[in-house]
């Protein structure tokens, strides 16, 4: 897309004191359009980005680069900024402590949280169940 190629920055990540979240979310509503969305991406974080540049777009590019099908890609996510990726991948896994909207679109949910090494436990479980 020519528009994306012409832009130096397609994403802005903000970090702030959580007490300002209501103000950040209210202000973000002023900027939503076809070329900019705001996403609550965790405690103290908020992202502004071009809606066409997301993790789903990223895994499509990775699949193409490595000459594989997106159906062969497994992804892990937990927050709204992971939704497109979780929806597009061949197998999607949400963390136990992930947001409900992520759990709804995922193929599976880990038994552990991020802080409990949920990704590692899940991969280990998958490898040893396959044997």
Long-range contacts (C-beta under 8 A, 24 or more apart in sequence): 1-52, 3-35, 4-50, 4-52, 4-53, 7-50, 10-49, 10-50, 10-53, 11-47, 11-48, 11-49, 11-50, 11-53, 12-47, 12-48, 12-49, 13-41, 13-45, 13-46, 13-47, 14-45, 14-46, 14-47, 14-48, 15-44, 15-45, 16-44, 16-46, 17-44, 18-43, 18-44, 21-46, 39-80, 39-81, 40-79, 40-80, 41-79, 41-80, 41-81, 42-79, 47-81, 54-81, 54-84, 54-85, 55-81, 55-82, 55-84, 55-85, 56-83, 56-84, 56-85, 56-87, 56-88, 57-84, 58-85, 59-85, 59-88, 59-89, 60-88, 76-110, 76-118, 76-119, 76-122, 77-102, 77-106, 78-102, 78-114, 93-119, 93-122, 95-119
